[in-house]
Amino acid sequence: MKYTPYKKISSAEYSTLVETVKLSEQTRNFELGIEAFQGIWDDLTSDPDFSEFSLEKQAELFRIGGSFLSNFGKVKNFKNFQERGKNLLSKAIQIFEKIGENEKIADAQGALAICYFYEGSLENAEFILENTAKQFLGNQLNLFYLQNRVNLLLTKLFQKKYPECLSIINDVEISMEFCPDFRTCAIFHENAGLTYRGIGQITQAVNHYNKAIYYAEIINSKVFISSVKNNLAFLYNKINNFELAHSSINEAISIAETEQQFGWLASFYDTKAMIFANQGYFQLALDNIEKSIYIIKNGDDSRVLTEALWNKCKFLLSLERKEEAITLFGELLPIASQQMGEFAVKNFVKEFSEIIHIKQNGSLEEEVQRFKRIEIVNAIRQAKFNLYDAAEILKTAPNQLIKTIDKEFPELYQELDILQVPEFNGNSEIKNLKSAPRNISEISLKGTELFFENQKLDKCSTYFFSKTKMSEFFGISLDSIVAFKSFPTISDGDLVLVEDETTNIYSFGKVYFDKILNLHYFESNQEPIPLSFDEVNLIGKLIGYCPIEETENDKLFLNPLLMA
C-alpha cells in the first residue's frame, strides 16, 4: 500500500483544513476538500499517513478523510472508495476509543454506517446505527443524536420499514427545527419525504421535499437539489403527471452531468426509465436503464445495480424478450444475495415468477398447491367474486369450493375481500341477487325502479354492503343495498365509492382537495390516494340505501345515509 508523504502544518492550518473538509462535505463541493488536503494527502488514490500528528489529530484526520472518501466516491462512482473509507474510519474509531472521545466515536460510527449503506449493505448499516449514540438518547437536541436518527431513517427507508421510519420522524421532527447543521436538516426532510411518498401521503411528501430544497439552497448544495428533484420526479410519475415528472428528472440529470455526479446520475436515469415505462414507452425505458447500468457497474453500489437490473428484466418482458429477461435474472440473483441478503432474493424470485409465469423450484406437492390456488383465484375473479359461479367454472360444488378455501387458502378471504360468514349459504336474498360474497360488491337490480326523496333515479349503480361495512361507515348493522351515481364533477367532502382496478376491491370514503398539488384525493381508513391514479376507478357519489330484505319489490325506496 502506498502512503502520502507527511508534511508539517501549523495548528491554525490544521483547524482550517478540518473546517474546510467539513464544509466541502456539507455542500458537496469536493474540490474544496481535495485542495484542503494538499500537503498531507496529495493523492486520494493512495491511503494517507497521519502518524506524525498527535493521536487526537490523527483520529480526526482519519475520520474526515474516511467520510470524505465515502461521499466523494459515491458521487463520482469510484470503485473501492467505500472500502477504503471504512478502513480510515475504523482507525479513527480505534483512536477515539483510546482517548475517550464518545461524541467523536458516534460521529465516526455514523460515517462508517453510511459506507456500508453506499455499498448496498443495508442490514450492516442499520446494525451499526442501532448500536450507536445510545449515550445521547436522553438529549434529543444533541447533533450527534439527530445525525444518527437521520442516518437510521435512511437505512430503514430503503428496506421499506415504514412504521419504523414514521416512528423516527415523529421522534425528531420538532428537534430538527433547532438543528444547527443545515445539511442534516436537508437529509432529514428528503428522507421524510421519501417515507411519506412510500405510504402514499403525497402532500406530506411534497412538503418535506420543499423543505429539503430550502436547506439545500441555504448550503448551496447542488447535489442535494438534484437528489430532491429526482425524488419529486418519482412522485409525479406515481400520480401520472408525466410533464412535471420529465421536467424534474431532466433538471436533476442536467445538474448531475454538469457537476459530474456520476453516482447519482445512474439513479436519475433509472427514474427516467421508470417514467417512460409508466407511459408505456418500454423501448425508451430500456434505453435509459442501460445508461444507468453502464454507470453503476463502474461503482460500488450493488443495491442500486440490483434494482436497475430488476427494472431491465421487467422492461424486457414487456417487450416480449423473455429469453433475455431470464438470462439477466440469473445474473441478478448472485449480486442481490451477496449484498442484500436472502430475503431480497426471495422477493425477486417471487415477483419474477408471478410476472413470467414459470415454475418455481420446489416439490411436486408445492407446485400442485400453487397451481390450485392460482386456478381458484382466477375462477373467482372470472366469476366476478361470486363463489357459486366460480364453483361452476371449476366444475365443483359450491360447498366443496368453500371448504377448500377454508382449509387450504383462508388468506383469500382477506386478499379478495370475500365474506366468511356461516349464514352465507342460506341467505336467499344474496343468492337470488347473484351477489358475490364480499363486503362490498356490485349488484344488478334489473327491472327494479329506484326512488330517492320521492324522485325516480336514472343511471344509478347499486352495491351490496355487508352489515359489517354498514356498521363501520354508517352505524347500521344490516346487510344493505347502497346506490351511487356518477357526476361530471366531484367536490371536497363528497362521499364516494372507488374500485382498485388491480385487485377489483371496492372502498368507500370521502373526497378532499389538495390545493398545493391541485389534486382530488380519496380518503378512507387507509392512506389517502390521488383519484388520478390509473388503478383508481371512481364509481360515483353516495345516494342512499335500502335493507336487503326489501329488495324483492319492483320499486326500491332509498333512505338517506350519514357517516357514523
C-alpha positions in Angstrom: 0.0 0.0 0.0 1.4 3.5 -0.9 1.3 6.3 1.6 1.3 10.0 1.0 4.5 11.6 2.5 3.9 13.7 5.6 4.3 17.5 5.6 4.2 19.6 8.8 1.4 22.1 9.2 0.6 24.6 11.9 -2.2 24.3 14.4 -4.0 27.1 12.5 -3.6 25.3 9.2 -4.8 22.1 10.8 -8.0 23.8 12.1 -8.6 25.4 8.7 -8.2 22.0 7.0 -10.7 20.3 9.2 -13.3 23.0 8.8 -12.8 23.2 5.0 -13.2 19.5 4.6 -16.4 19.6 6.7 -17.7 22.4 4.6 -16.9 20.5 1.4 -18.9 17.5 2.7 -21.8 19.7 3.7 -22.0 21.5 0.4 -20.7 18.5 -1.7 -18.1 20.8 -3.2 -15.4 18.2 -3.2 -12.8 20.4 -4.9 -12.6 22.3 -1.6 -11.8 19.1 0.3 -9.2 18.0 -2.2 -7.5 21.3 -2.1 -7.6 21.4 1.7 -5.8 18.0 2.0 -2.9 19.2 -0.2 0.4 18.9 1.5 -0.6 16.0 3.8 -2.6 13.8 1.4 -2.0 14.7 -2.2 -3.1 11.5 -3.9 -6.6 10.3 -3.0 -6.0 7.0 -4.8 -3.5 6.1 -2.0 -4.1 6.0 1.7 -2.7 8.8 3.9 0.0 8.7 6.6 -1.0 10.9 9.6 1.4 9.2 12.1 3.4 12.4 12.8 0.3 14.1 14.2 -0.9 13.8 17.8 -3.3 10.9 18.5 -6.3 13.3 18.7 -5.5 14.9 15.4 -4.8 11.6 13.7 -8.2 10.3 14.7 -9.9 13.4 13.4 -8.0 13.3 10.1 -8.8 9.7 9.6 -12.5 10.5 10.4 -12.8 13.3 8.0 -10.7 11.5 5.4 -12.8 8.3 5.6 -16.0 10.2 5.4 -14.7 12.3 2.5 -13.6 9.2 0.6 -17.1 7.7 1.1 -19.1 10.7 -0.1 -16.7 11.6 -2.9 -16.6 8.0 -4.1 -20.4 7.8 -4.1 -21.0 11.0 -6.0 -18.2 10.2 -8.6 -19.0 6.5 -8.7 -15.4 5.4 -7.9 -14.7 1.8 -7.1 -13.3 0.7 -3.7 -13.7 4.2 -2.2 -16.3 2.8 0.3 -13.9 0.0 1.5 -11.0 2.4 1.8 -13.3 4.9 3.6 -14.3 2.1 6.1 -10.6 1.4 6.8 -9.8 5.0 7.7 -12.9 5.3 9.8 -12.1 2.1 11.7 -8.7 3.6 12.5 -10.4 6.8 13.7 -12.8 4.8 15.9 -9.9 2.8 17.5 -8.0 6.0 18.4 -11.2 7.8 19.7 -11.9 4.8 21.9 -8.3 5.0 23.4 -8.7 8.7 24.2 -12.3 8.5 25.4 -14.0 10.8 22.8 -17.5 9.5 22.9 -19.1 12.1 20.6 -16.3 11.6 18.0 -16.8 7.8 18.2 -20.5 8.2 17.5 -19.7 10.6 14.6 -17.2 8.2 13.1 -19.5 5.2 13.5 -22.3 7.1 11.7 -19.9 7.7 8.8 -18.9 4.1 8.8 -22.6 3.0 8.6 -23.0 5.3 5.5 -20.1 3.5 3.8 -22.0 0.2 4.3 -25.2 1.9 3.1 -23.4 3.1 -0.1 -22.2 -0.4 -0.8 -25.8 -1.7 -0.5 -25.2 -3.5 2.8 -28.3 -2.1 4.5 -28.5 -4.5 7.4 -24.9 -3.8 8.4 -25.5 -0.1 8.2 -28.7 -0.4 10.3 -27.0 -2.6 12.9 -24.2 -0.1 13.4 -26.6 2.8 13.8 -28.9 1.0 16.1 -25.9 0.4 18.4 -24.5 3.9 18.1 -25.2 7.1 20.1 -27.1 5.3 22.8 -25.4 7.7 25.4 -27.2 10.6 23.7 -30.7 9.1 23.7 -31.8 11.4 26.6 -30.8 14.6 24.7 -32.8 15.0 21.5 -31.2 18.3 20.6 -27.7 16.7 20.5 -26.4 17.0 17.0 -24.8 13.5 17.0 -28.1 12.0 18.1 -30.0 13.8 15.4 -27.5 12.7 12.7 -27.7 9.2 14.0 -31.5 9.2 13.8 -31.4 10.7 10.3 -29.0 8.0 9.0 -31.0 5.3 10.7 -34.1 6.6 9.0 -32.3 6.3 5.7 -31.3 2.7 6.2 -34.8 1.7 7.3 -36.4 3.6 4.5 -34.5 1.6 1.8 -35.7 -1.6 3.5 -39.3 -0.2 3.4 -39.7 -0.4 7.1 -42.2 2.4 7.0 -43.7 2.1 10.5 -40.2 2.3 12.0 -39.5 5.3 9.7 -42.6 7.1 10.9 -41.6 6.5 14.5 -38.2 8.1 13.9 -39.7 11.1 12.0 -42.2 11.7 14.9 -39.4 11.3 17.4 -37.1 14.0 15.9 -39.3 16.3 13.7 -39.6 19.0 16.3 -36.0 18.7 17.3 -34.9 19.2 13.7 -36.3 22.7 13.8 -33.5 23.6 16.2 -30.7 21.6 14.4 -27.8 23.9 13.6 -26.5 21.7 10.8 -28.5 22.5 7.7 -27.0 19.5 5.8 -28.6 17.2 8.4 -31.9 19.1 8.1 -31.8 18.7 4.3 -31.2 14.9 4.5 -33.9 14.5 7.2 -36.6 16.3 5.1 -35.6 14.4 1.9 -35.9 11.0 3.7 -39.1 12.1 5.4 -40.5 13.0 2.0 -39.4 9.6 0.7 -41.1 7.9 3.6 -44.4 9.7 3.1 -44.2 9.0 -0.7 -43.8 5.3 0.2 -47.0 5.2 2.2 -49.0 7.3 -0.3 -49.2 10.6 1.7 -48.3 12.8 -1.3 -49.0 16.2 0.3 -46.7 15.4 3.2 -44.0 14.1 0.9 -44.1 17.3 -1.2 -44.0 19.5 1.9 -40.8 17.7 3.1 -39.2 17.8 -0.3 -39.7 21.6 -0.5 -38.1 21.9 3.0 -35.2 19.8 1.8 -34.7 22.1 -1.2 -34.9 25.1 1.1 -32.0 23.8 3.3 -30.0 22.6 0.2 -30.2 26.1 -1.2 -29.0 27.6 2.1 -25.9 25.5 1.9 -25.6 25.8 -1.8 -25.6 22.1 -2.4 -26.5 21.2 -6.0 -26.1 17.5 -5.1 -29.0 17.7 -2.7 -31.1 19.8 -5.0 -30.6 17.3 -7.8 -31.5 14.4 -5.5 -34.7 16.0 -4.3 -35.6 16.9 -7.9 -35.2 13.2 -8.7 -37.5 12.3 -5.8 -40.1 14.8 -7.0 -39.9 13.2 -10.5 -40.6 9.8 -9.0 -43.6 11.2 -7.1 -45.0 13.0 -10.1 -44.6 9.7 -12.1 -46.6 8.0 -9.4 -49.6 10.4 -9.8 -49.3 10.3 -13.6 -48.2 13.9 -14.0 -45.7 13.0 -16.7 -45.0 16.6 -17.7 -43.8 17.5 -14.3 -42.1 14.2 -13.9 -40.0 14.6 -17.0 -39.3 18.3 -16.2 -38.0 17.4 -12.7 -35.9 14.4 -13.8 -34.3 16.3 -16.7 -33.3 19.1 -14.3 -31.8 16.5 -11.9 -29.9 14.9 -14.8 -28.6 18.2 -16.1 -27.2 19.1 -12.6 -25.6 15.7 -12.2 -24.0 15.9 -15.6 -22.7 19.4 -15.1 -21.3 18.6 -11.6 -20.1 15.1 -12.8 -22.2 13.4 -10.1 -21.9 10.0 -11.8 -23.1 8.0 -8.8 -26.3 9.9 -8.6 -26.7 10.1 -12.4 -27.2 6.4 -12.5 -30.2 6.6 -10.2 -31.6 9.5 -12.1 -31.5 7.6 -15.4 -33.3 4.7 -13.5 -36.0 7.2 -12.6 -36.3 8.5 -16.1 -36.7 4.9 -17.3 -39.5 4.2 -14.8 -41.3 7.3 -16.1 -41.1 6.1 -19.7 -42.3 2.6 -18.6 -45.3 4.1 -16.8 -46.2 5.8 -20.0 -45.9 2.5 -21.9 -42.7 3.5 -23.8 -40.7 0.4 -22.9 -38.0 0.8 -25.5 -37.2 4.3 -24.2 -37.3 2.8 -20.7 -34.8 0.1 -21.8 -32.5 2.7 -23.4 -32.4 4.8 -20.2 -31.9 1.8 -17.8 -29.0 0.7 -20.0 -27.4 4.1 -19.3 -27.9 3.6 -15.6 -26.5 0.1 -15.5 -23.4 1.2 -17.5 -22.6 3.9 -14.9 -23.4 1.7 -11.9 -21.1 -1.1 -12.9 -18.1 1.3 -12.5 -19.0 1.9 -8.9 -19.6 0.1 -5.6 -23.4 0.2 -5.0 -24.7 -3.3 -5.5 -28.2 -2.3 -4.2 -28.7 0.3 -7.0 -27.3 -2.2 -9.6 -29.7 -4.9 -8.4 -32.7 -2.6 -8.7 -31.6 -1.4 -12.1 -31.1 -5.0 -13.4 -34.5 -5.9 -12.0 -36.1 -3.0 -13.8 -34.4 -4.0 -17.0 -35.8 -7.6 -16.6 -39.3 -6.1 -16.4 -38.8 -3.9 -19.4 -37.5 -6.9 -21.5 -40.6 -8.9 -20.5 -42.9 -6.0 -21.5 -41.1 -6.0 -24.9 -41.7 -9.8 -25.2 -38.0 -10.5 -24.9 -38.5 -13.3 -22.4 -35.2 -15.3 -23.0 -33.1 -12.2 -22.5 -35.0 -11.4 -19.3 -34.5 -14.9 -17.9 -30.7 -14.8 -18.6 -30.4 -11.4 -17.0 -32.4 -12.5 -14.0 -29.8 -15.3 -13.5 -27.1 -12.6 -13.3 -29.1 -10.5 -10.9 -29.6 -13.2 -8.1 -25.9 -13.6 -7.0 -25.5 -9.9 -6.7 -28.7 -9.5 -4.7 -27.7 -12.5 -2.5 -24.2 -11.2 -1.7 -25.2 -7.6 -0.7 -28.9 -7.5 0.0 -29.5 -10.9 1.7 -31.6 -14.0 1.2 -34.9 -12.1 1.9 -34.3 -9.8 -1.0 -33.5 -12.7 -3.3 -36.8 -14.5 -2.3 -38.8 -11.3 -3.1 -37.2 -11.0 -6.5 -37.8 -14.7 -7.3 -41.4 -14.4 -6.1 -42.2 -11.4 -8.2 -40.4 -12.6 -11.2 -42.2 -16.0 -11.2 -45.5 -14.1 -11.0 -44.6 -11.9 -13.9 -43.2 -14.6 -16.2 -45.4 -17.5 -15.2 -42.6 -20.0 -14.9 -42.3 -22.8 -12.3 -40.5 -22.1 -9.1 -38.2 -24.7 -7.7 -40.0 -26.9 -5.1 -41.7 -30.2 -4.6 -44.4 -31.6 -6.8 -46.8 -31.1 -3.8 -45.9 -27.4 -3.5 -46.3 -26.9 -7.2 -49.7 -28.6 -7.3 -50.8 -26.4 -4.3 -49.6 -23.3 -6.0 -51.4 -24.2 -9.2 -54.6 -25.0 -7.4 -54.5 -21.6 -5.7 -54.0 -19.8 -9.0 -56.9 -21.7 -10.5 -59.2 -20.8 -7.7 -58.3 -17.1 -7.7 -58.7 -16.9 -11.4 -62.1 -18.6 -11.3 -63.3 -16.3 -8.5 -62.2 -13.2 -10.4 -63.7 -14.5 -13.7 -67.0 -15.1 -11.8 -66.8 -11.5 -10.5 -66.3 -12.9 -7.0 -69.5 -15.0 -7.0 -68.5 -18.3 -5.3 -71.4 -20.1 -6.9 -70.4 -19.1 -10.4 -66.7 -19.8 -9.5 -67.7 -23.3 -8.5 -69.4 -23.8 -11.8 -66.2 -22.7 -13.7 -64.1 -25.1 -11.6 -66.7 -27.9 -12.1 -67.2 -28.4 -8.4 -69.9 -27.9 -5.8 -70.1 -24.5 -4.1 -69.8 -26.1 -0.6 -66.7 -28.0 -1.7 -65.1 -24.8 -3.0 -65.8 -23.1 0.3 -64.4 -26.0 2.3 -61.2 -25.9 0.1 -60.8 -22.1 0.7 -61.5 -22.5 4.4 -58.9 -25.3 4.9 -56.2 -24.6 2.4 -56.3 -20.9 1.4 -58.1 -18.9 4.2 -55.9 -15.9 3.4 -58.1 -15.4 0.2 -61.0 -14.1 2.3 -58.9 -11.0 3.1 -57.0 -10.9 -0.1 -60.1 -10.9 -2.3 -62.4 -9.2 0.3 -64.7 -12.2 0.4 -67.2 -12.5 3.3 -66.6 -15.5 5.6 -70.0 -15.9 7.3 -71.8 -19.1 8.3 -75.2 -17.9 7.1 -74.0 -17.1 3.6 -75.2 -20.4 2.1 -78.7 -19.9 3.5 -79.1 -16.2 2.7 -81.6 -16.5 -0.1 -81.7 -12.7 -0.8 -78.0 -12.6 -1.5 -78.0 -15.8 -3.5 -81.0 -14.8 -5.6 -79.4 -11.4 -6.4 -76.4 -13.3 -7.7 -74.2 -11.3 -5.4 -70.6 -12.1 -4.8 -70.0 -12.9 -1.1 -68.0 -9.8 -0.5 -68.1 -6.9 2.0 -68.8 -4.6 -0.9 -69.8 -5.9 -4.3 -71.8 -4.8 -7.3 -75.4 -6.0 -7.7 -77.6 -5.7 -10.7 -81.2 -4.8 -9.9 -82.8 -5.3 -13.4 -86.4 -4.4 -13.6 -86.3 -2.5 -10.3 -87.1 1.2 -10.2 -85.1 3.3 -7.7 -86.5 6.3 -5.8 -84.9 8.8 -3.5 -86.7 11.6 -1.8 -89.8 10.8 -4.0 -87.8 11.2 -7.2 -87.1 8.4 -9.6 -83.4 7.9 -10.2 -81.8 7.0 -13.5 -78.4 5.5 -14.3 -77.5 4.5 -10.7 -75.1 1.8 -9.7 -76.1 -0.5 -6.9 -73.9 -2.3 -4.5 -74.2 -4.9 -1.7 -72.7 -3.6 1.6 -72.3 -6.2 4.3 -73.7 -5.4 7.8 -70.0 -5.1 8.9 -69.4 -2.3 6.4 -72.7 -0.7 7.1 -71.9 -0.6 10.8 -68.4 0.7 10.2 -69.4 3.5 7.9 -73.0 4.4 9.0 -73.7 2.7 12.3 -76.4 0.5 10.7 -75.9 -3.3 11.3 -77.9 -4.5 8.3 -76.9 -6.1 5.0 -78.0 -3.4 2.6 -78.1 -2.2 -1.0 -76.4 1.1 -1.4 -76.8 3.3 -4.5 -74.2 5.5 -6.2 -74.5 7.9 -9.1 -71.8 9.2 -11.4 -71.5 13.0 -11.7 -69.3 15.1 -14.1 -67.6 16.8 -11.2 -66.6 16.0 -7.6 -66.2 18.3 -4.7 -64.3 18.4 -1.4 -66.2 16.4 1.1 -68.2 14.2 -1.3 -68.8 10.6 -0.1 -67.8 8.2 -2.9 -67.2 4.6 -3.9 -64.0 3.7 -5.7 -62.6 0.5 -7.2 -59.0 -0.6 -7.1 -58.7 -2.0 -10.6 -55.6 -4.0 -9.7 -57.5 -6.0 -7.1 -61.1 -5.3 -8.0 -61.8 -4.4 -4.4 -64.2 -1.6 -3.6 -63.6 1.1 -0.9 -65.9 3.8 0.5 -64.7 7.1 1.8 -64.5 10.9 1.4 -63.0 13.2 -1.2 -60.8 16.0 -0.2 -59.0 18.6 -2.4 -55.3 19.4 -2.0 -54.7 23.0 -3.1 -50.9 22.6 -3.2 -50.9 19.8 -5.7 -54.3 20.7 -7.3 -55.4 17.1 -6.8 -58.5 15.4 -5.5 -57.8 12.6 -3.0 -59.8 9.6 -1.8 -59.6 9.1 1.9 -60.9 6.1 3.8 -59.5 4.1 6.7 -56.4 3.6 4.5 -53.8 6.2 3.4 -55.2 8.9 1.0 -55.0 8.0 -2.7 -55.0 10.6 -5.6 -58.1 10.0 -7.7 -55.8 10.5 -10.8 -54.1 7.1 -10.2 -54.6 4.7 -13.1 -55.7 1.9 -10.8 -58.4 4.1 -9.1 -61.9 3.9 -10.7 -64.3 6.4 -9.3 -67.8 4.7 -9.2 -69.9 7.6 -8.1 -71.3 9.7 -5.2 -73.4 8.2 -2.4 -77.2 8.5 -2.9 -78.9 6.3 -0.3 -79.6 2.7 0.9 -82.2 0.1 1.4 -82.0 -3.0 3.7 -81.5 -6.1 1.6 -84.7 -7.8 2.7 -86.7 -5.0 1.0 -85.1 -5.6 -2.5 -87.6 -8.1 -3.7 -90.1 -5.4 -4.7 -90.0 -3.8 -8.2 -89.8 -0.4 -6.6 -87.0 0.4 -4.2 -87.2 3.5 -2.0 -83.8 4.6 -0.7 -83.1 6.1 2.7 -80.5 8.8 3.2 -77.2 7.9 4.8 -74.9 9.8 7.1 -71.3 8.9 8.1 -71.2 7.4 11.6 
